[in-house]
Amino acid sequence: MECAHCAAKPPKAELQKCSICFKWFCQECAYKRIGRDFCSRTCAEFFFFEDEEEG
């Protein structure tokens, strides 16, 4: 288990799993959006704006 962006590993880095793509990321590489952390801008935008493309 390591950060998908910088390859940091525990215990040096605390890792989280992205709720969209399930990749691991550290706090330094996190993309923060409205109180939530994601591994990337793409995942953050998908989480908040996915319904806007329909209908």
PDBQT receptor file of N, H, CA, C and O in Angstrom, charges set to zero:
ATOM      1  N   MET A   1       0.854  -1.169   0.000  1.00  0.00    +0.000 N 
ATOM      2  CA  MET A   1       0.000   0.000   0.000  1.00  0.00    +0.000 C 
ATOM      3  C   MET A   1       0.902   1.235   0.000  1.00  0.00    +0.000 C 
ATOM      4  O   MET A   1       1.761   1.397   0.867  1.00  0.00    +0.000 OA
ATOM      5  N   GLU A   2       0.686   2.109  -1.001  1.00  0.00    +0.000 N 
ATOM      6  H   GLU A   2      -0.012   1.978  -1.705  1.00  0.00    +0.000 HD
ATOM      7  CA  GLU A   2       1.459   3.348  -1.112  1.00  0.00    +0.000 C 
ATOM      8  C   GLU A   2       0.638   4.396  -1.847  1.00  0.00    +0.000 C 
ATOM      9  O   GLU A   2      -0.331   4.076  -2.536  1.00  0.00    +0.000 OA
ATOM     10  N   CYS A   3       1.035   5.641  -1.693  1.00  0.00    +0.000 N 
ATOM     11  H   CYS A   3       1.822   5.901  -1.134  1.00  0.00    +0.000 HD
ATOM     12  CA  CYS A   3       0.347   6.748  -2.366  1.00  0.00    +0.000 C 
ATOM     13  C   CYS A   3       0.483   6.587  -3.883  1.00  0.00    +0.000 C 
ATOM     14  O   CYS A   3       1.580   6.359  -4.394  1.00  0.00    +0.000 OA
ATOM     15  N   ALA A   4      -0.625   6.707  -4.586  1.00  0.00    +0.000 N 
ATOM     16  H   ALA A   4      -1.516   6.892  -4.171  1.00  0.00    +0.000 HD
ATOM     17  CA  ALA A   4      -0.632   6.560  -6.042  1.00  0.00    +0.000 C 
ATOM     18  C   ALA A   4       0.138   7.675  -6.749  1.00  0.00    +0.000 C 
ATOM     19  O   ALA A   4       0.498   7.531  -7.917  1.00  0.00    +0.000 OA
ATOM     20  N   HIS A   5       0.396   8.784  -6.051  1.00  0.00    +0.000 N 
ATOM     21  H   HIS A   5       0.104   8.900  -5.101  1.00  0.00    +0.000 HD
ATOM     22  CA  HIS A   5       1.064   9.928  -6.677  1.00  0.00    +0.000 C 
ATOM     23  C   HIS A   5       2.543  10.033  -6.320  1.00  0.00    +0.000 C 
ATOM     24  O   HIS A   5       3.379  10.230  -7.202  1.00  0.00    +0.000 OA
ATOM     25  N   CYS A   6       2.875   9.904  -5.037  1.00  0.00    +0.000 N 
ATOM     26  H   CYS A   6       2.196   9.744  -4.320  1.00  0.00    +0.000 HD
ATOM     27  CA  CYS A   6       4.264  10.122  -4.610  1.00  0.00    +0.000 C 
ATOM     28  C   CYS A   6       4.944   8.867  -4.069  1.00  0.00    +0.000 C 
ATOM     29  O   CYS A   6       6.128   8.902  -3.734  1.00  0.00    +0.000 OA
ATOM     30  N   ALA A   7       4.210   7.765  -3.981  1.00  0.00    +0.000 N 
ATOM     31  H   ALA A   7       3.248   7.736  -4.253  1.00  0.00    +0.000 HD
ATOM     32  CA  ALA A   7       4.719   6.473  -3.512  1.00  0.00    +0.000 C 
ATOM     33  C   ALA A   7       5.080   6.455  -2.025  1.00  0.00    +0.000 C 
ATOM     34  O   ALA A   7       5.792   5.554  -1.581  1.00  0.00    +0.000 OA
ATOM     35  N   ALA A   8       4.603   7.430  -1.250  1.00  0.00    +0.000 N 
ATOM     36  H   ALA A   8       4.025   8.161  -1.611  1.00  0.00    +0.000 HD
ATOM     37  CA  ALA A   8       4.829   7.420   0.201  1.00  0.00    +0.000 C 
ATOM     38  C   ALA A   8       4.107   6.221   0.817  1.00  0.00    +0.000 C 
ATOM     39  O   ALA A   8       3.036   5.821   0.359  1.00  0.00    +0.000 OA
ATOM     40  N   LYS A   9       4.710   5.660   1.859  1.00  0.00    +0.000 N 
ATOM     41  H   LYS A   9       5.580   5.985   2.231  1.00  0.00    +0.000 HD
ATOM     42  CA  LYS A   9       4.145   4.483   2.521  1.00  0.00    +0.000 C 
ATOM     43  C   LYS A   9       4.017   4.732   4.015  1.00  0.00    +0.000 C 
ATOM     44  O   LYS A   9       4.756   5.539   4.578  1.00  0.00    +0.000 OA
ATOM     45  N   PRO A  10       3.076   4.037   4.663  1.00  0.00    +0.000 N 
ATOM     46  CA  PRO A  10       2.986   4.124   6.125  1.00  0.00    +0.000 C 
ATOM     47  C   PRO A  10       4.234   3.493   6.733  1.00  0.00    +0.000 C 
ATOM     48  O   PRO A  10       4.796   2.594   6.107  1.00  0.00    +0.000 OA
ATOM     49  N   PRO A  11       4.690   3.888   7.870  1.00  0.00    +0.000 N 
ATOM     50  CA  PRO A  11       4.102   4.854   8.792  1.00  0.00    +0.000 C 
ATOM     51  C   PRO A  11       4.498   6.296   8.495  1.00  0.00    +0.000 C 
ATOM     52  O   PRO A  11       4.038   7.212   9.176  1.00  0.00    +0.000 OA
ATOM     53  N   LYS A  12       5.345   6.510   7.489  1.00  0.00    +0.000 N 
ATOM     54  H   LYS A  12       5.718   5.766   6.936  1.00  0.00    +0.000 HD
ATOM     55  CA  LYS A  12       5.782   7.870   7.171  1.00  0.00    +0.000 C 
ATOM     56  C   LYS A  12       4.619   8.748   6.697  1.00  0.00    +0.000 C 
ATOM     57  O   LYS A  12       4.595   9.948   6.972  1.00  0.00    +0.000 OA
ATOM     58  N   ALA A  13       3.676   8.163   6.000  1.00  0.00    +0.000 N 
ATOM     59  H   ALA A  13       3.696   7.188   5.777  1.00  0.00    +0.000 HD
ATOM     60  CA  ALA A  13       2.521   8.911   5.494  1.00  0.00    +0.000 C 
ATOM     61  C   ALA A  13       1.235   8.193   5.883  1.00  0.00    +0.000 C 
ATOM     62  O   ALA A  13       1.147   6.966   5.826  1.00  0.00    +0.000 OA
ATOM     63  N   GLU A  14       0.246   8.977   6.278  1.00  0.00    +0.000 N 
ATOM     64  H   GLU A  14       0.318   9.974   6.324  1.00  0.00    +0.000 HD
ATOM     65  CA  GLU A  14      -1.073   8.418   6.559  1.00  0.00    +0.000 C 
ATOM     66  C   GLU A  14      -1.843   8.378   5.241  1.00  0.00    +0.000 C 
ATOM     67  O   GLU A  14      -2.029   9.408   4.593  1.00  0.00    +0.000 OA
ATOM     68  N   LEU A  15      -2.284   7.200   4.854  1.00  0.00    +0.000 N 
ATOM     69  H   LEU A  15      -2.132   6.363   5.381  1.00  0.00    +0.000 HD
ATOM     70  CA  LEU A  15      -2.958   7.039   3.572  1.00  0.00    +0.000 C 
ATOM     71  C   LEU A  15      -4.466   6.931   3.728  1.00  0.00    +0.000 C 
ATOM     72  O   LEU A  15      -4.974   6.444   4.737  1.00  0.00    +0.000 OA
ATOM     73  N   GLN A  16      -5.168   7.399   2.700  1.00  0.00    +0.000 N 
ATOM     74  H   GLN A  16      -4.755   7.794   1.880  1.00  0.00    +0.000 HD
ATOM     75  CA  GLN A  16      -6.620   7.277   2.611  1.00  0.00    +0.000 C 
ATOM     76  C   GLN A  16      -6.933   6.618   1.279  1.00  0.00    +0.000 C 
ATOM     77  O   GLN A  16      -6.131   6.672   0.347  1.00  0.00    +0.000 OA
ATOM     78  N   LYS A  17      -8.104   5.996   1.194  1.00  0.00    +0.000 N 
ATOM     79  H   LYS A  17      -8.755   5.953   1.951  1.00  0.00    +0.000 HD
ATOM     80  CA  LYS A  17      -8.542   5.392  -0.062  1.00  0.00    +0.000 C 
ATOM     81  C   LYS A  17      -9.593   6.297  -0.697  1.00  0.00    +0.000 C 
ATOM     82  O   LYS A  17     -10.546   6.710  -0.036  1.00  0.00    +0.000 OA
ATOM     83  N   CYS A  18      -9.418   6.601  -1.966  1.00  0.00    +0.000 N 
ATOM     84  H   CYS A  18      -8.644   6.266  -2.503  1.00  0.00    +0.000 HD
ATOM     85  CA  CYS A  18     -10.361   7.447  -2.694  1.00  0.00    +0.000 C 
ATOM     86  C   CYS A  18     -11.715   6.745  -2.786  1.00  0.00    +0.000 C 
ATOM     87  O   CYS A  18     -11.787   5.564  -3.127  1.00  0.00    +0.000 OA
ATOM     88  N   SER A  19     -12.772   7.468  -2.484  1.00  0.00    +0.000 N 
ATOM     89  H   SER A  19     -12.714   8.427  -2.207  1.00  0.00    +0.000 HD
ATOM     90  CA  SER A  19     -14.112   6.877  -2.493  1.00  0.00    +0.000 C 
ATOM     91  C   SER A  19     -14.665   6.677  -3.905  1.00  0.00    +0.000 C 
ATOM     92  O   SER A  19     -15.710   6.048  -4.072  1.00  0.00    +0.000 OA
ATOM     93  N   ILE A  20     -13.986   7.198  -4.909  1.00  0.00    +0.000 N 
ATOM     94  H   ILE A  20     -13.137   7.708  -4.773  1.00  0.00    +0.000 HD
ATOM     95  CA  ILE A  20     -14.436   7.046  -6.292  1.00  0.00    +0.000 C 
ATOM     96  C   ILE A  20     -13.668   5.934  -7.009  1.00  0.00    +0.000 C 
ATOM     97  O   ILE A  20     -14.279   5.010  -7.546  1.00  0.00    +0.000 OA
ATOM     98  N   CYS A  21     -12.344   6.015  -7.022  1.00  0.00    +0.000 N 
ATOM     99  H   CYS A  21     -11.848   6.766  -6.586  1.00  0.00    +0.000 HD
ATOM    100  CA  CYS A  21     -11.543   5.040  -7.782  1.00  0.00    +0.000 C 
ATOM    101  C   CYS A  21     -10.799   4.037  -6.899  1.00  0.00    +0.000 C 
ATOM    102  O   CYS A  21     -10.195   3.089  -7.401  1.00  0.00    +0.000 OA
ATOM    103  N   PHE A  22     -10.844   4.249  -5.592  1.00  0.00    +0.000 N 
ATOM    104  H   PHE A  22     -11.335   5.019  -5.184  1.00  0.00    +0.000 HD
ATOM    105  CA  PHE A  22     -10.244   3.354  -4.595  1.00  0.00    +0.000 C 
ATOM    106  C   PHE A  22      -8.715   3.314  -4.611  1.00  0.00    +0.000 C 
ATOM    107  O   PHE A  22      -8.119   2.376  -4.082  1.00  0.00    +0.000 OA
ATOM    108  N   LYS A  23      -8.077   4.319  -5.209  1.00  0.00    +0.000 N 
ATOM    109  H   LYS A  23      -8.562   5.081  -5.638  1.00  0.00    +0.000 HD
ATOM    110  CA  LYS A  23      -6.617   4.426  -5.137  1.00  0.00    +0.000 C 
ATOM    111  C   LYS A  23      -6.236   4.996  -3.778  1.00  0.00    +0.000 C 
ATOM    112  O   LYS A  23      -6.993   5.763  -3.182  1.00  0.00    +0.000 OA
ATOM    113  N   TRP A  24      -5.053   4.616  -3.292  1.00  0.00    +0.000 N 
ATOM    114  H   TRP A  24      -4.439   3.993  -3.776  1.00  0.00    +0.000 HD
ATOM    115  CA  TRP A  24      -4.527   5.154  -2.042  1.00  0.00    +0.000 C 
ATOM    116  C   TRP A  24      -3.825   6.476  -2.319  1.00  0.00    +0.000 C 
ATOM    117  O   TRP A  24      -3.163   6.623  -3.347  1.00  0.00    +0.000 OA
ATOM    118  N   PHE A  25      -3.966   7.451  -1.401  1.00  0.00    +0.000 N 
ATOM    119  H   PHE A  25      -4.504   7.331  -0.566  1.00  0.00    +0.000 HD
ATOM    120  CA  PHE A  25      -3.277   8.734  -1.530  1.00  0.00    +0.000 C 
ATOM    121  C   PHE A  25      -2.952   9.267  -0.145  1.00  0.00    +0.000 C 
ATOM    122  O   PHE A  25      -3.638   8.949   0.826  1.00  0.00    +0.000 OA
ATOM    123  N   CYS A  26      -1.891  10.090  -0.053  1.00  0.00    +0.000 N 
ATOM    124  H   CYS A  26      -1.333  10.349  -0.842  1.00  0.00    +0.000 HD
ATOM    125  CA  CYS A  26      -1.498  10.692   1.224  1.00  0.00    +0.000 C 
ATOM    126  C   CYS A  26      -2.102  12.096   1.334  1.00  0.00    +0.000 C 
ATOM    127  O   CYS A  26      -2.628  12.628   0.356  1.00  0.00    +0.000 OA
ATOM    128  N   GLN A  27      -2.027  12.680   2.505  1.00  0.00    +0.000 N 
ATOM    129  H   GLN A  27      -1.600  12.248   3.300  1.00  0.00    +0.000 HD
ATOM    130  CA  GLN A  27      -2.596  14.007   2.729  1.00  0.00    +0.000 C 
ATOM    131  C   GLN A  27      -1.890  15.087   1.911  1.00  0.00    +0.000 C 
ATOM    132  O   GLN A  27      -2.515  16.074   1.523  1.00  0.00    +0.000 OA
ATOM    133  N   GLU A  28      -0.612  14.911   1.648  1.00  0.00    +0.000 N 
ATOM    134  H   GLU A  28      -0.104  14.109   1.964  1.00  0.00    +0.000 HD
ATOM    135  CA  GLU A  28       0.110  15.913   0.856  1.00  0.00    +0.000 C 
ATOM    136  C   GLU A  28      -0.331  15.915  -0.606  1.00  0.00    +0.000 C 
ATOM    137  O   GLU A  28      -0.261  16.947  -1.272  1.00  0.00    +0.000 OA
ATOM    138  N   CYS A  29      -0.779  14.777  -1.102  1.00  0.00    +0.000 N 
ATOM    139  H   CYS A  29      -0.836  13.938  -0.560  1.00  0.00    +0.000 HD
ATOM    140  CA  CYS A  29      -1.215  14.664  -2.497  1.00  0.00    +0.000 C 
ATOM    141  C   CYS A  29      -2.731  14.772  -2.651  1.00  0.00    +0.000 C 
ATOM    142  O   CYS A  29      -3.237  14.770  -3.774  1.00  0.00    +0.000 OA
ATOM    143  N   ALA A  30      -3.451  14.864  -1.555  1.00  0.00    +0.000 N 
ATOM    144  H   ALA A  30      -3.040  14.866  -0.643  1.00  0.00    +0.000 HD
ATOM    145  CA  ALA A  30      -4.916  14.877  -1.593  1.00  0.00    +0.000 C 
ATOM    146  C   ALA A  30      -5.447  16.100  -2.330  1.00  0.00    +0.000 C 
ATOM    147  O   ALA A  30      -4.894  17.195  -2.227  1.00  0.00    +0.000 OA
ATOM    148  N   TYR A  31      -6.519  15.896  -3.068  1.00  0.00    +0.000 N 
ATOM    149  H   TYR A  31      -6.969  15.007  -3.152  1.00  0.00    +0.000 HD
ATOM    150  CA  TYR A  31      -7.253  16.989  -3.702  1.00  0.00    +0.000 C 
ATOM    151  C   TYR A  31      -8.462  17.250  -2.820  1.00  0.00    +0.000 C 
ATOM    152  O   TYR A  31      -9.379  16.431  -2.759  1.00  0.00    +0.000 OA
ATOM    153  N   LYS A  32      -8.467  18.377  -2.142  1.00  0.00    +0.000 N 
ATOM    154  H   LYS A  32      -7.722  19.043  -2.191  1.00  0.00    +0.000 HD
ATOM    155  CA  LYS A  32      -9.518  18.689  -1.169  1.00  0.00    +0.000 C 
ATOM    156  C   LYS A  32     -10.628  19.490  -1.836  1.00  0.00    +0.000 C 
ATOM    157  O   LYS A  32     -10.380  20.464  -2.547  1.00  0.00    +0.000 OA
ATOM    158  N   ARG A  33     -11.863  19.049  -1.585  1.00  0.00    +0.000 N 
ATOM    159  H   ARG A  33     -12.064  18.258  -1.007  1.00  0.00    +0.000 HD
ATOM    160  CA  ARG A  33     -13.009  19.715  -2.209  1.00  0.00    +0.000 C 
ATOM    161  C   ARG A  33     -14.186  19.668  -1.241  1.00  0.00    +0.000 C 
ATOM    162  O   ARG A  33     -14.682  18.589  -0.917  1.00  0.00    +0.000 OA
ATOM    163  N   ILE A  34     -14.632  20.827  -0.783  1.00  0.00    +0.000 N 
ATOM    164  H   ILE A  34     -14.228  21.704  -1.046  1.00  0.00    +0.000 HD
ATOM    165  CA  ILE A  34     -15.798  20.983   0.088  1.00  0.00    +0.000 C 
ATOM    166  C   ILE A  34     -15.781  19.985   1.250  1.00  0.00    +0.000 C 
ATOM    167  O   ILE A  34     -16.754  19.266   1.477  1.00  0.00    +0.000 OA
ATOM    168  N   GLY A  35     -14.683  19.952   1.969  1.00  0.00    +0.000 N 
ATOM    169  H   GLY A  35     -13.892  20.536   1.785  1.00  0.00    +0.000 HD
ATOM    170  CA  GLY A  35     -14.582  19.121   3.166  1.00  0.00    +0.000 C 
ATOM    171  C   GLY A  35     -14.312  17.647   2.923  1.00  0.00    +0.000 C 
ATOM    172  O   GLY A  35     -14.329  16.862   3.871  1.00  0.00    +0.000 OA
ATOM    173  N   ARG A  36     -14.068  17.254   1.706  1.00  0.00    +0.000 N 
ATOM    174  H   ARG A  36     -14.055  17.892   0.936  1.00  0.00    +0.000 HD
ATOM    175  CA  ARG A  36     -13.771  15.858   1.381  1.00  0.00    +0.000 C 
ATOM    176  C   ARG A  36     -12.417  15.780   0.688  1.00  0.00    +0.000 C 
ATOM    177  O   ARG A  36     -11.972  16.728   0.042  1.00  0.00    +0.000 OA
ATOM    178  N   ASP A  37     -11.776  14.629   0.839  1.00  0.00    +0.000 N 
ATOM    179  H   ASP A  37     -12.138  13.858   1.364  1.00  0.00    +0.000 HD
ATOM    180  CA  ASP A  37     -10.485  14.396   0.195  1.00  0.00    +0.000 C 
ATOM    181  C   ASP A  37     -10.633  13.350  -0.903  1.00  0.00    +0.000 C 
ATOM    182  O   ASP A  37     -11.322  12.344  -0.733  1.00  0.00    +0.000 OA
ATOM    183  N   PHE A  38      -9.976  13.605  -2.032  1.00  0.00    +0.000 N 
ATOM    184  H   PHE A  38      -9.416  14.422  -2.170  1.00  0.00    +0.000 HD
ATOM    185  CA  PHE A  38      -9.977  12.683  -3.163  1.00  0.00    +0.000 C 
ATOM    186  C   PHE A  38      -8.547  12.531  -3.658  1.00  0.00    +0.000 C 
ATOM    187  O   PHE A  38      -7.667  13.307  -3.284  1.00  0.00    +0.000 OA
ATOM    188  N   CYS A  39      -8.318  11.531  -4.498  1.00  0.00    +0.000 N 
ATOM    189  H   CYS A  39      -9.033  10.901  -4.801  1.00  0.00    +0.000 HD
ATOM    190  CA  CYS A  39      -6.969  11.328  -5.026  1.00  0.00    +0.000 C 
ATOM    191  C   CYS A  39      -6.658  12.285  -6.172  1.00  0.00    +0.000 C 
ATOM    192  O   CYS A  39      -5.492  12.520  -6.488  1.00  0.00    +0.000 OA
ATOM    193  N   SER A  40      -7.706  12.841  -6.799  1.00  0.00    +0.000 N 
ATOM    194  H   SER A  40      -8.653  12.650  -6.542  1.00  0.00    +0.000 HD
ATOM    195  CA  SER A  40      -7.478  13.712  -7.955  1.00  0.00    +0.000 C 
ATOM    196  C   SER A  40      -8.657  14.650  -8.183  1.00  0.00    +0.000 C 
ATOM    197  O   SER A  40      -9.742  14.462  -7.632  1.00  0.00    +0.000 OA
ATOM    198  N   ARG A  41      -8.420  15.645  -8.996  1.00  0.00    +0.000 N 
ATOM    199  H   ARG A  41      -7.539  15.797  -9.444  1.00  0.00    +0.000 HD
ATOM    200  CA  ARG A  41      -9.494  16.572  -9.371  1.00  0.00    +0.000 C 
ATOM    201  C   ARG A  41     -10.594  15.834 -10.143  1.00  0.00    +0.000 C 
ATOM    202  O   ARG A  41     -11.780  16.118  -9.973  1.00  0.00    +0.000 OA
ATOM    203  N   THR A  42     -10.192  14.900 -10.978  1.00  0.00    +0.000 N 
ATOM    204  H   THR A  42      -9.229  14.669 -11.116  1.00  0.00    +0.000 HD
ATOM    205  CA  THR A  42     -11.154  14.121 -11.759  1.00  0.00    +0.000 C 
ATOM    206  C   THR A  42     -12.141  13.397 -10.857  1.00  0.00    +0.000 C 
ATOM    207  O   THR A  42     -13.346  13.424 -11.109  1.00  0.00    +0.000 OA
ATOM    208  N   CYS A  43     -11.646  12.752  -9.808  1.00  0.00    +0.000 N 
ATOM    209  H   CYS A  43     -10.667  12.730  -9.603  1.00  0.00    +0.000 HD
ATOM    210  CA  CYS A  43     -12.521  12.030  -8.880  1.00  0.00    +0.000 C 
ATOM    211  C   CYS A  43     -13.412  12.993  -8.101  1.00  0.00    +0.000 C 
ATOM    212  O   CYS A  43     -14.584  12.698  -7.869  1.00  0.00    +0.000 OA
ATOM    213  N   ALA A  44     -12.875  14.132  -7.697  1.00  0.00    +0.000 N 
ATOM    214  H   ALA A  44     -11.922  14.372  -7.885  1.00  0.00    +0.000 HD
ATOM    215  CA  ALA A  44     -13.675  15.122  -6.970  1.00  0.00    +0.000 C 
ATOM    216  C   ALA A  44     -14.805  15.647  -7.844  1.00  0.00    +0.000 C 
ATOM    217  O   ALA A  44     -15.942  15.756  -7.387  1.00  0.00    +0.000 OA
ATOM    218  N   GLU A  45     -14.506  15.968  -9.080  1.00  0.00    +0.000 N 
ATOM    219  H   GLU A  45     -13.582  15.879  -9.451  1.00  0.00    +0.000 HD
ATOM    220  CA  GLU A  45     -15.536  16.471  -9.984  1.00  0.00    +0.000 C 
ATOM    221  C   GLU A  45     -16.579  15.403 -10.286  1.00  0.00    +0.000 C 
ATOM    222  O   GLU A  45     -17.765  15.717 -10.395  1.00  0.00    +0.000 OA
ATOM    223  N   PHE A  46     -16.167  14.166 -10.420  1.00  0.00    +0.000 N 
ATOM    224  H   PHE A  46     -15.204  13.911 -10.331  1.00  0.00    +0.000 HD
ATOM    225  CA  PHE A  46     -17.120  13.084 -10.649  1.00  0.00    +0.000 C 
ATOM    226  C   PHE A  46     -18.067  12.961  -9.457  1.00  0.00    +0.000 C 
ATOM    227  O   PHE A  46     -19.273  12.793  -9.639  1.00  0.00    +0.000 OA
ATOM    228  N   PHE A  47     -17.531  13.042  -8.245  1.00  0.00    +0.000 N 
ATOM    229  H   PHE A  47     -16.552  13.178  -8.097  1.00  0.00    +0.000 HD
ATOM    230  CA  PHE A  47     -18.349  12.913  -7.037  1.00  0.00    +0.000 C 
ATOM    231  C   PHE A  47     -19.401  14.017  -6.952  1.00  0.00    +0.000 C 
ATOM    232  O   PHE A  47     -20.562  13.745  -6.647  1.00  0.00    +0.000 OA
ATOM    233  N   PHE A  48     -19.005  15.253  -7.217  1.00  0.00    +0.000 N 
ATOM    234  H   PHE A  48     -18.062  15.474  -7.465  1.00  0.00    +0.000 HD
ATOM    235  CA  PHE A  48     -19.911  16.378  -7.032  1.00  0.00    +0.000 C 
ATOM    236  C   PHE A  48     -20.760  16.719  -8.258  1.00  0.00    +0.000 C 
ATOM    237  O   PHE A  48     -21.835  17.299  -8.110  1.00  0.00    +0.000 OA
ATOM    238  N   PHE A  49     -20.304  16.375  -9.457  1.00  0.00    +0.000 N 
ATOM    239  H   PHE A  49     -19.430  15.903  -9.577  1.00  0.00    +0.000 HD
ATOM    240  CA  PHE A  49     -20.990  16.839 -10.658  1.00  0.00    +0.000 C 
ATOM    241  C   PHE A  49     -21.451  15.744 -11.609  1.00  0.00    +0.000 C 
ATOM    242  O   PHE A  49     -21.862  16.059 -12.725  1.00  0.00    +0.000 OA
ATOM    243  N   GLU A  50     -21.403  14.481 -11.224  1.00  0.00    +0.000 N 
ATOM    244  H   GLU A  50     -21.069  14.225 -10.317  1.00  0.00    +0.000 HD
ATOM    245  CA  GLU A  50     -21.751  13.406 -12.152  1.00  0.00    +0.000 C 
ATOM    246  C   GLU A  50     -23.191  13.490 -12.653  1.00  0.00    +0.000 C 
ATOM    247  O   GLU A  50     -23.451  13.137 -13.803  1.00  0.00    +0.000 OA
ATOM    248  N   ASP A  51     -24.130  13.944 -11.830  1.00  0.00    +0.000 N 
ATOM    249  H   ASP A  51     -23.918  14.231 -10.896  1.00  0.00    +0.000 HD
ATOM    250  CA  ASP A  51     -25.537  13.999 -12.218  1.00  0.00    +0.000 C 
ATOM    251  C   ASP A  51     -25.847  15.126 -13.198  1.00  0.00    +0.000 C 
ATOM    252  O   ASP A  51     -26.877  15.080 -13.870  1.00  0.00    +0.000 OA
ATOM    253  N   GLU A  52     -24.992  16.128 -13.297  1.00  0.00    +0.000 N 
ATOM    254  H   GLU A  52     -24.155  16.165 -12.751  1.00  0.00    +0.000 HD
ATOM    255  CA  GLU A  52     -25.251  17.271 -14.169  1.00  0.00    +0.000 C 
ATOM    256  C   GLU A  52     -25.192  16.911 -15.644  1.00  0.00    +0.000 C 
ATOM    257  O   GLU A  52     -25.774  17.615 -16.469  1.00  0.00    +0.000 OA
ATOM    258  N   GLU A  53     -24.502  15.832 -15.996  1.00  0.00    +0.000 N 
ATOM    259  H   GLU A  53     -24.029  15.260 -15.326  1.00  0.00    +0.000 HD
ATOM    260  CA  GLU A  53     -24.369  15.447 -17.390  1.00  0.00    +0.000 C 
ATOM    261  C   GLU A  53     -25.598  14.706 -17.905  1.00  0.00    +0.000 C 
ATOM    262  O   GLU A  53     -25.800  14.612 -19.116  1.00  0.00    +0.000 OA
ATOM    263  N   GLU A  54     -26.412  14.188 -17.011  1.00  0.00    +0.000 N 
ATOM    264  H   GLU A  54     -26.248  14.265 -16.028  1.00  0.00    +0.000 HD
ATOM    265  CA  GLU A  54     -27.593  13.432 -17.421  1.00  0.00    +0.000 C 
ATOM    266  C   GLU A  54     -28.757  14.367 -17.697  1.00  0.00    +0.000 C 
ATOM    267  O   GLU A  54     -28.920  15.396 -17.040  1.00  0.00    +0.000 OA
ATOM    268  N   GLY A  55     -29.582  13.983 -18.702  1.00  0.00    +0.000 N 
ATOM    269  H   GLY A  55     -29.450  13.147 -19.235  1.00  0.00    +0.000 HD
ATOM    270  CA  GLY A  55     -30.836  14.621 -18.993  1.00  0.00    +0.000 C 
ATOM    271  C   GLY A  55     -30.797  16.063 -19.153  1.00  0.00    +0.000 C 
ATOM    272  O   GLY A  55     -31.830  16.684 -19.404  1.00  0.00    +0.000 OA
TER     273      GLY A  55
